Amino acid sequence: MSRNPMFAILVALPLTAVALCAVAQDAAPTMAPDSHPAHFQHMLKKMDANGDGKVSLDEYLAAATNRFHSIDAQNKGSITAADIAASPQMQRHEQRTAQRMLRHMGASAGSDSVTLDQFLAAAKSRFAKIDANGDGFIDTNEAAYRHTARHAAQPASD
């Protein structure tokens, strides 16, 4: 087992992308509507240095090396959780997550903030969705059902 799980994850990420690209190509007609084959095709193209439509081990390792160096901004030869958190890729991910949270909290489309009124209106809407029987209260069964149903409907994220 790896002593640094984040490093193992970062090293495995490009391999996973390549594997998913292969699966996406073979299974394209039967892919779920929420799949993102274009994303994986883009990743494959980025790794395919010689343009032959395939990723060799050398190309894969070159992409992994580039990824590592993009995180190791101080050229220490190692990366920490803090380096990963400060990486441009993670910053973009965090920004997208924050934008989704703002929309969930009631921000208007294109807005970069949410007012208290918008926030409370969104909270009322969420409460109404959880309060399945409409009695004005959320009991443990309603909360547990809503949590289970929500997570069952969502694909695993990044």
N, CA, C and O of each residue as an XYZ file, in Angstrom:
632
protein
N       0.847     -1.185      0.000
C       0.000      0.000      0.000
C       0.886      1.239      0.000
O       1.932      1.261      0.648
N       0.473      2.250     -0.715
C       1.254      3.464     -0.837
C       1.274      4.231      0.479
O       0.285      4.267      1.211
N       2.411      4.838      0.762
C       2.508      5.636      1.978
C       1.893      7.006      1.771
O       1.585      7.692      2.745
N       1.709      7.415      0.547
C       1.094      8.707      0.262
C      -0.082      8.484     -0.676
O       0.100      8.437     -1.893
N      -1.293      8.344     -0.126
C      -2.451      8.030     -0.964
C      -2.741      9.088     -2.025
O      -3.185      8.734     -3.117
N      -2.510     10.364     -1.749
C      -2.779     11.406     -2.744
C      -1.856     11.242     -3.944
O      -2.285     11.430     -5.082
N      -0.594     10.893     -3.703
C       0.337     10.678     -4.808
C      -0.130      9.501     -5.650
O      -0.100      9.556     -6.879
N      -0.559      8.441     -4.986
C      -1.047      7.263     -5.707
C      -2.256      7.628     -6.558
O      -2.384      7.162     -7.690
N      -3.132      8.448     -6.026
C      -4.319      8.864     -6.777
C      -3.909      9.691     -7.990
O      -4.432      9.489     -9.086
N      -2.982     10.616     -7.801
C      -2.546     11.454     -8.915
C      -1.855     10.640     -9.995
O      -2.006     10.929    -11.182
N      -1.112      9.643     -9.605
C      -0.445      8.800    -10.587
C      -1.472      7.939    -11.316
O      -1.345      7.705    -12.518
N      -2.476      7.472    -10.604
C      -3.482      6.599    -11.206
C      -4.465      7.355    -12.092
O      -5.090      6.751    -12.964
N      -4.613      8.654    -11.890
C      -5.610      9.432    -12.621
C      -5.449      9.354    -14.133
O      -6.434      9.068    -14.814
N      -4.261      9.590    -14.702
C      -4.157      9.487    -16.157
C      -4.457      8.083    -16.671
O      -5.063      7.931    -17.732
N      -4.040      7.050    -15.930
C      -4.325      5.678    -16.354
C      -5.825      5.426    -16.375
O      -6.344      4.801    -17.300
N      -6.505      5.906    -15.370
C      -7.953      5.761    -15.319
C      -8.597      6.459    -16.505
O      -9.527      5.930    -17.114
N      -8.107      7.637    -16.830
C      -8.656      8.376    -17.969
C      -8.466      7.605    -19.264
O      -9.377      7.531    -20.089
N      -7.284      7.031    -19.443
C      -7.025      6.254    -20.651
C      -7.937      5.037    -20.700
O      -8.508      4.729    -21.747
N      -8.077      4.348    -19.581
C      -8.949      3.171    -19.543
C     -10.382      3.565    -19.847
O     -11.078      2.866    -20.584
N     -10.823      4.671    -19.287
C     -12.184      5.122    -19.541
C     -12.370      5.537    -20.993
O     -13.445      5.351    -21.564
N     -11.315      6.103    -21.596
C     -11.393      6.440    -23.019
C     -11.607      5.190    -23.851
O     -12.422      5.185    -24.773
N     -10.885      4.142    -23.532
C     -11.020      2.892    -24.274
C     -12.431      2.335    -24.102
O     -13.048      1.881    -25.067
N     -12.932      2.370    -22.886
C     -14.287      1.889    -22.635
C     -15.292      2.771    -23.361
O     -16.256      2.267    -23.937
N     -15.080      4.074    -23.339
C     -16.001      5.000    -23.995
C     -16.041      4.741    -25.488
O     -17.113      4.805    -26.089
N     -14.893      4.447    -26.110
C     -14.877      4.177    -27.535
C     -15.627      2.893    -27.843
O     -16.407      2.854    -28.794
N     -15.410      1.841    -27.062
C     -16.064      0.561    -27.303
C     -17.549      0.611    -26.977
O     -18.348     -0.060    -27.630
N     -17.927      1.396    -25.979
C     -19.307      1.381    -25.497
C     -20.088      2.633    -25.862
O     -21.155      2.870    -25.296
N     -19.596      3.429    -26.777
C     -20.233      4.703    -27.089
C     -21.728      4.606    -27.353
O     -22.467      5.453    -26.851
N     -22.227      3.620    -28.117
C     -23.659      3.600    -28.368
C     -24.503      3.333    -27.122
O     -25.673      3.715    -27.090
N     -23.946      2.693    -26.102
C     -24.740      2.336    -24.930
C     -24.381      3.154    -23.696
O     -24.782      2.804    -22.586
N     -23.637      4.229    -23.873
C     -23.219      5.012    -22.709
C     -24.403      5.738    -22.102
O     -25.339      6.124    -22.802
N     -24.352      5.914    -20.807
C     -25.400      6.632    -20.097
C     -25.416      8.086    -20.540
O     -24.376      8.621    -20.925
N     -26.581      8.741    -20.492
C     -26.671     10.124    -20.935
C     -25.817     11.077    -20.122
O     -25.463     12.143    -20.625
N     -25.467     10.738    -18.875
C     -24.668     11.644    -18.053
C     -23.172     11.387    -18.184
O     -22.387     11.984    -17.448
N     -22.753     10.509    -19.106
C     -21.344     10.243    -19.340
C     -20.718     11.410    -20.090
O     -21.422     12.222    -20.690
N     -19.409     11.487    -20.053
C     -18.699     12.597    -20.693
C     -17.609     12.066    -21.616
O     -16.428     12.268    -21.332
N     -17.967     11.388    -22.723
C     -16.941     10.820    -23.597
C     -16.065     11.888    -24.233
O     -14.886     11.635    -24.482
N     -16.603     13.074    -24.503
C     -15.805     14.134    -25.113
C     -14.643     14.523    -24.205
O     -13.549     14.817    -24.687
N     -14.875     14.525    -22.903
C     -13.814     14.852    -21.950
C     -12.685     13.833    -22.046
O     -11.509     14.195    -22.062
N     -13.053     12.553    -22.109
C     -12.032     11.523    -22.159
C     -11.317     11.515    -23.511
O     -10.123     11.223    -23.576
N     -12.024     11.827    -24.570
C     -11.389     11.934    -25.882
C     -10.360     13.063    -25.858
O      -9.265     12.929    -26.405
N     -10.720     14.165    -25.224
C      -9.800     15.302    -25.104
C      -8.549     14.899    -24.320
O      -7.431     15.239    -24.708
N      -8.743     14.177    -23.223
C      -7.596     13.737    -22.421
C      -6.711     12.797    -23.233
O      -5.485     12.887    -23.170
N      -7.328     11.897    -23.992
C      -6.566     10.971    -24.820
C      -5.730     11.740    -25.831
O      -4.550     11.441    -26.017
N      -6.331     12.731    -26.485
C      -5.599     13.537    -27.459
C      -4.426     14.265    -26.816
O      -3.353     14.367    -27.410
N      -4.630     14.770    -25.607
C      -3.541     15.483    -24.928
C      -2.361     14.563    -24.636
O      -1.208     14.988    -24.712
N      -2.645     13.301    -24.302
C      -1.574     12.362    -23.971
C      -0.936     11.755    -25.212
O       0.215     11.321    -25.157
N      -1.647     11.714    -26.318
C      -1.172     11.072    -27.545
C      -0.202     12.002    -28.272
O      -0.588     12.706    -29.205
N       1.048     11.999    -27.841
C       2.048     12.937    -28.351
C       2.336     12.752    -29.838
O       2.572     13.738    -30.537
N       2.322     11.525    -30.339
C       2.664     11.305    -31.747
C       1.439     11.271    -32.659
O       1.578     11.089    -33.868
N       0.242     11.446    -32.094
C      -0.971     11.554    -32.885
C      -1.427     10.279    -33.568
O      -2.140     10.345    -34.569
N      -1.036      9.117    -33.053
C      -1.422      7.860    -33.698
C      -2.765      7.316    -33.202
O      -3.179      6.229    -33.607
N      -3.450      8.067    -32.324
C      -4.748      7.646    -31.822
C      -4.677      6.681    -30.658
O      -5.706      6.184    -30.200
N      -3.470      6.409    -30.172
C      -3.264      5.505    -29.038
C      -2.282      6.157    -28.075
O      -1.497      7.022    -28.464
N      -2.333      5.738    -26.826
C      -1.399      6.247    -25.833
C      -0.479      5.111    -25.422
O      -0.922      4.099    -24.880
N       0.804      5.293    -25.688
C       1.801      4.295    -25.295
C       2.178      4.511    -23.834
O       1.817      5.522    -23.232
N       2.896      3.567    -23.281
C       3.380      3.714    -21.910
C       4.250      4.953    -21.786
O       4.133      5.693    -20.809
N       5.124      5.190    -22.764
C       5.992      6.376    -22.715
C       5.169      7.663    -22.722
O       5.472      8.597    -21.980
N       4.126      7.716    -23.560
C       3.279      8.903    -23.612
C       2.522      9.076    -22.296
O       2.380     10.189    -21.788
N       2.044      7.970    -21.762
C       1.321      8.004    -20.499
C       2.218      8.505    -19.371
O       1.816      9.355    -18.576
N       3.432      7.972    -19.309
C       4.370      8.396    -18.266
C       4.792      9.846    -18.447
O       5.007     10.555    -17.464
N       4.914     10.293    -19.685
C       5.242     11.702    -19.935
C       4.121     12.602    -19.419
O       4.381     13.639    -18.808
N       2.866     12.196    -19.669
C       1.729     12.978    -19.169
C       1.707     12.976    -17.645
O       1.448     14.007    -17.025
N       1.980     11.814    -17.036
C       2.004     11.732    -15.576
C       3.121     12.606    -15.013
O       2.942     13.271    -13.993
N       4.277     12.602    -15.684
C       5.402     13.445    -15.244
C       5.037     14.916    -15.325
O       5.323     15.684    -14.407
N       4.408     15.308    -16.421
C       3.974     16.708    -16.566
C       2.975     17.085    -15.480
O       3.037     18.182    -14.923
N       2.067     16.185    -15.186
C       1.077     16.434    -14.130
C       1.776     16.630    -12.793
O       1.464     17.560    -12.049
N       2.731     15.742    -12.491
C       3.481     15.838    -11.240
C       4.185     17.194    -11.153
O       4.107     17.877    -10.132
N       4.879     17.580    -12.243
C       5.631     18.845    -12.217
C       4.711     20.055    -12.133
O       5.098     21.086    -11.583
N       3.496     19.946    -12.672
C       2.567     21.070    -12.561
C       2.128     21.267    -11.110
O       1.769     22.376    -10.714
N       2.155     20.209    -10.328
C       1.798     20.301     -8.909
C       3.012     20.681     -8.066
O       2.887     21.428     -7.096
N       4.181     20.168     -8.433
C       5.425     20.427     -7.699
C       6.004     21.775     -8.137
O       7.078     21.832     -8.736
N       5.290     22.848     -7.835
C       5.662     24.188     -8.287
C       7.015     24.652     -7.745
O       7.679     25.488     -8.358
N       7.418     24.111     -6.604
C       8.698     24.519     -6.003
C       9.839     23.594     -6.395
O      10.949     23.733     -5.880
N       9.585     22.655     -7.296
C      10.594     21.718     -7.783
C      11.329     21.003     -6.655
O      12.555     20.890     -6.669
N      10.559     20.519     -5.672
C      11.135     19.804     -4.531
C      11.393     18.340     -4.848
O      12.171     17.678     -4.161
N      10.740     17.832     -5.892
C      10.850     16.422     -6.213
C       9.846     15.572     -5.460
O       9.871     14.344     -5.552
N       8.968     16.215     -4.723
C       7.885     15.525     -4.017
C       6.721     16.498     -3.924
O       6.889     17.712     -4.041
N       5.531     15.935     -3.711
C       4.359     16.792     -3.564
C       3.629     16.448     -2.276
O       3.617     15.303     -1.826
N       3.033     17.454     -1.712
C       2.281     17.298     -0.470
C       0.808     17.603     -0.742
O       0.439     18.061     -1.824
N      -0.004     17.342      0.245
C      -1.417     17.689      0.132
C      -1.578     19.193     -0.088
O      -2.459     19.624     -0.831
N      -0.737     19.979      0.552
C      -0.791     21.439      0.372
C      -0.452     21.818     -1.071
O      -1.067     22.724     -1.632
N       0.529     21.125     -1.678
C       0.871     21.383     -3.079
C      -0.312     21.066     -3.981
O      -0.626     21.820     -4.902
N      -0.962     19.946     -3.706
C      -2.117     19.546     -4.510
C      -3.230     20.585     -4.363
O      -3.843     20.988     -5.352
N      -3.485     21.009     -3.143
C      -4.539     21.999     -2.899
C      -4.240     23.320     -3.591
O      -5.159     24.020     -4.018
N      -2.963     23.666     -3.706
C      -2.574     24.936     -4.323
C      -2.413     24.832     -5.839
O      -2.199     25.846     -6.503
N      -2.511     23.637     -6.393
C      -2.284     23.458     -7.830
C      -3.374     24.143     -8.642
O      -4.514     24.260     -8.192
N      -3.016     24.595     -9.845
C      -4.023     25.247    -10.704
C      -5.224     24.346    -10.988
O      -6.354     24.829    -11.053
N      -4.993     23.049    -11.156
C      -6.097     22.131    -11.430
C      -7.065     22.100    -10.247
O      -8.280     22.136    -10.441
N      -6.541     22.035     -9.039
C      -7.397     21.991     -7.861
C      -8.116     23.320     -7.667
O      -9.275     23.349     -7.255
N      -7.436     24.406     -7.962
C      -8.068     25.716     -7.833
C      -9.253     25.837     -8.797
O     -10.300     26.372     -8.433
N      -9.081     25.332    -10.044
C     -10.201     25.355    -10.996
C     -11.338     24.478    -10.495
O     -12.506     24.852    -10.598
N     -11.001     23.312     -9.953
C     -12.021     22.406     -9.412
C     -12.778     23.084     -8.266
O     -14.007     23.031     -8.208
N     -12.044     23.712     -7.368
C     -12.677     24.390     -6.232
C     -13.568     25.535     -6.699
O     -14.633     25.764     -6.126
N     -13.143     26.253     -7.730
C     -13.953     27.359     -8.253
C     -15.255     26.826     -8.843
O     -16.318     27.403     -8.617
N     -15.181     25.724     -9.601
C     -16.401     25.130    -10.166
C     -17.324     24.648     -9.047
O     -18.540     24.823     -9.119
N     -16.742     24.044     -8.017
C     -17.542     23.572     -6.883
C     -18.223     24.748     -6.191
O     -19.400     24.664     -5.843
N     -17.500     25.827     -5.993
C     -18.069     27.009     -5.347
C     -19.204     27.595     -6.192
O     -20.214     28.038     -5.645
N     -19.045     27.602     -7.521
C     -20.113     28.110     -8.392
C     -21.362     27.232     -8.294
O     -22.478     27.751     -8.254
N     -21.185     25.898     -8.254
C     -22.333     24.997     -8.096
C     -23.017     25.247     -6.753
O     -24.245     25.246     -6.668
N     -22.228     25.459     -5.719
C     -22.797     25.713     -4.395
C     -23.597     27.003     -4.399
O     -24.676     27.066     -3.809
N     -23.079     28.037     -5.059
C     -23.818     29.306     -5.138
C     -25.166     29.107     -5.817
O     -26.181     29.626     -5.352
N     -25.179     28.348     -6.931
C     -26.458     28.094     -7.613
C     -27.398     27.328     -6.688
O     -28.592     27.621     -6.629
N     -26.857     26.341     -5.962
C     -27.663     25.565     -5.021
C     -28.221     26.461     -3.919
O     -29.307     26.207     -3.399
N     -27.491     27.492     -3.568
C     -27.902     28.406     -2.502
C     -28.832     29.500     -3.007
O     -29.267     30.347     -2.226
N     -29.147     29.498     -4.314
C     -30.132     30.436     -4.830
C     -29.600     31.596     -5.631
O     -30.363     32.505     -5.958
N     -28.315     31.607     -5.965
C     -27.775     32.716     -6.752
C     -28.414     32.734     -8.132
O     -28.723     31.683     -8.693
N     -28.608     33.916     -8.672
C     -29.147     34.067    -10.019
C     -28.113     33.584    -11.027
O     -26.915     33.594    -10.745
N     -28.575     33.160    -12.203
C     -27.670     32.705    -13.257
C     -26.651     33.796    -13.576
O     -27.013     34.955    -13.778
N     -25.391     33.421    -13.618
C     -24.326     34.366    -13.932
C     -23.866     35.217    -12.761
O     -22.905     35.976    -12.888
N     -24.536     35.101    -11.629
C     -24.180     35.911    -10.460
C     -23.044     35.240     -9.690
O     -22.936     34.015     -9.658
N     -22.210     36.061     -9.077
C     -21.122     35.506     -8.267
C     -21.371     35.709     -6.775
O     -20.448     35.634     -5.964
N     -22.644     35.969     -6.423
C     -22.987     36.121     -5.012
C     -24.443     35.727     -4.801
O     -25.216     35.599     -5.751
N     -24.793     35.539     -3.545
C     -26.173     35.203     -3.184
C     -26.561     36.092     -2.000
O     -25.788     36.280     -1.060
N     -27.771     36.626     -2.072
C     -28.251     37.470     -0.974
C     -28.899     36.581      0.090
O     -29.167     35.405     -0.158
N     -29.145     37.139      1.258
C     -29.820     36.393      2.313
C     -31.210     35.958      1.854
O     -31.626     34.833      2.128
N     -31.934     36.840      1.158
C     -33.272     36.489      0.672
C     -33.209     35.302     -0.294
O     -34.022     34.383     -0.193
N     -32.252     35.313     -1.230
C     -32.099     34.201     -2.163
C     -31.724     32.916     -1.417
O     -32.245     31.839     -1.705
N     -30.822     33.053     -0.467
C     -30.358     31.907      0.312
C     -31.520     31.270      1.066
O     -31.670     30.048      1.063
N     -32.352     32.104      1.718
C     -33.489     31.586      2.474
C     -34.568     31.007      1.558
O     -35.203     30.016      1.919
N     -34.790     31.599      0.388
C     -35.759     31.056     -0.557
C     -35.320     29.665     -1.027
O     -36.144     28.757     -1.141
N     -34.039     29.504     -1.295
C     -33.518     28.194     -1.702
C     -33.636     27.193     -0.552
O     -33.940     26.022     -0.779
N     -33.393     27.654      0.692
C     -33.529     26.768      1.856
C     -34.974     26.315      2.013
O     -35.226     25.146      2.306
N     -35.933     27.230      1.820
C     -37.354     26.861      1.902
C     -37.699     25.819      0.841
O     -38.433     24.869      1.113
N     -37.178     25.997     -0.343
C     -37.430     25.051     -1.431
C     -36.849     23.672     -1.098
O     -37.497     22.649     -1.324
N     -35.640     23.652     -0.567
C     -35.029     22.369     -0.170
C     -35.838     21.719      0.949
O     -36.044     20.506      0.938
N     -36.297     22.512      1.911
C     -37.102     21.981      3.009
C     -38.367     21.322      2.458
O     -38.724     20.217      2.866
N     -39.037     22.000      1.535
C     -40.274     21.466      0.957
C     -40.030     20.143      0.235
O     -40.876     19.250      0.278
N     -38.882     20.012     -0.428
C     -38.550     18.757     -1.117
C     -38.303     17.627     -0.126
O     -38.669     16.481     -0.385
N     -37.692     17.943      0.990
C     -37.388     16.914      1.995
C     -38.648     16.528      2.763
O     -38.840     15.357      3.090
N     -39.507     17.506      3.052
C     -40.757     17.277      3.800
C     -41.768     16.583      2.890
O     -42.720     17.201      2.414
N     -41.544     15.294      2.659
C     -42.322     14.527      1.675
C     -43.820     14.516      1.969
O     -44.628     14.547      1.040
N     -44.196     14.473      3.226
C     -45.629     14.398      3.539
C     -46.264     15.781      3.718
O     -47.467     15.873      3.960
N     -45.482     16.847      3.606
C     -46.010     18.204      3.643
C     -46.559     18.652      4.974
O     -47.384     19.565      5.022
N     -46.117     18.023      6.080
C     -46.653     18.395      7.388
C     -45.907     19.563      8.039
O     -46.233     19.958      9.158
N     -44.912     20.115      7.346
C     -44.164     21.239      7.902
C     -43.039     20.825      8.825
O     -42.431     21.669      9.484
N     -42.756     19.538      8.881
C     -41.676     19.020      9.708
C     -40.880     17.998      8.909
O     -41.416     17.330      8.025
N     -39.609     17.885      9.225
C     -38.773     16.853      8.624
C     -38.469     15.845      9.710
O     -37.883     16.179     10.740
N     -38.873     14.606      9.471
C     -38.535     13.565     10.436
C     -37.351     12.757      9.903
O     -36.903     12.965      8.775
N     -36.856     11.846     10.718
C     -35.657     11.095     10.336
C     -35.890     10.249      9.092
O     -34.972     10.086      8.289
N     -37.093      9.705      8.908
C     -37.370      8.906      7.715
C     -37.299      9.751      6.450
O     -36.718      9.325      5.451
N     -37.886     10.948      6.484
C     -37.849     11.824      5.314
C     -36.418     12.255      5.005
O     -35.997     12.251      3.848
N     -35.683     12.622      6.034
C     -34.299     13.059      5.824
C     -33.449     11.925      5.282
O     -32.659     12.129      4.360
N     -33.600     10.729      5.842
C     -32.811      9.588      5.390
C     -33.186      9.219      3.961
O     -32.308      8.917      3.153
N     -34.490      9.239      3.635
C     -34.928      8.901      2.283
C     -34.384      9.905      1.287
O     -33.884      9.521      0.229
N     -34.472     11.172      1.606
C     -33.986     12.228      0.699
C     -32.493     12.071      0.467
O     -32.027     12.192     -0.666
N     -31.737     11.803      1.525
C     -30.287     11.629      1.409
C     -29.970     10.423      0.531
O     -29.123     10.511     -0.358
N     -30.640      9.302      0.773
C     -30.394      8.076      0.012
C     -30.791      8.262     -1.450
O     -30.045      7.871     -2.348
N     -31.946      8.849     -1.695
C     -32.425      9.049     -3.063
C     -31.515     10.002     -3.827
O     -31.236      9.778     -5.004
N     -31.057     11.045     -3.181
C     -30.201     12.022     -3.842
C     -28.877     11.408     -4.249
O     -28.407     11.626     -5.365
N     -28.272     10.641     -3.354
C     -26.971     10.049     -3.654
C     -27.072      8.894     -4.634
O     -26.124      8.625     -5.371
N     -28.195      8.214     -4.651
C     -28.377      7.115     -5.616
C     -28.534      7.664     -7.022
O     -28.154      7.005     -7.989
N     -29.088      8.864     -7.150
C     -29.340      9.461     -8.466
C     -28.118     10.157     -9.041
O     -28.073     10.422    -10.242
N     -27.130     10.457     -8.216
C     -25.954     11.192     -8.688
C     -24.837     10.234     -9.043
O     -24.565      9.288     -8.304
N     -24.164     10.484    -10.216
C     -22.991      9.691    -10.537
C     -21.849     10.060     -9.606
O     -21.824     11.160     -9.054
N     -20.920      9.163     -9.434
C     -19.747      9.455     -8.598
C     -19.000     10.620     -9.192
O     -18.808     10.681    -10.406
N     -18.569     11.559     -8.347
C     -17.861     12.724     -8.840
C     -16.368     12.562     -8.663
O     -15.833     11.593     -8.124
N     -15.710     13.685     -9.209
C     -14.297     13.752     -9.110
C     -13.793     14.107     -7.835
O     -12.579     14.191     -7.652
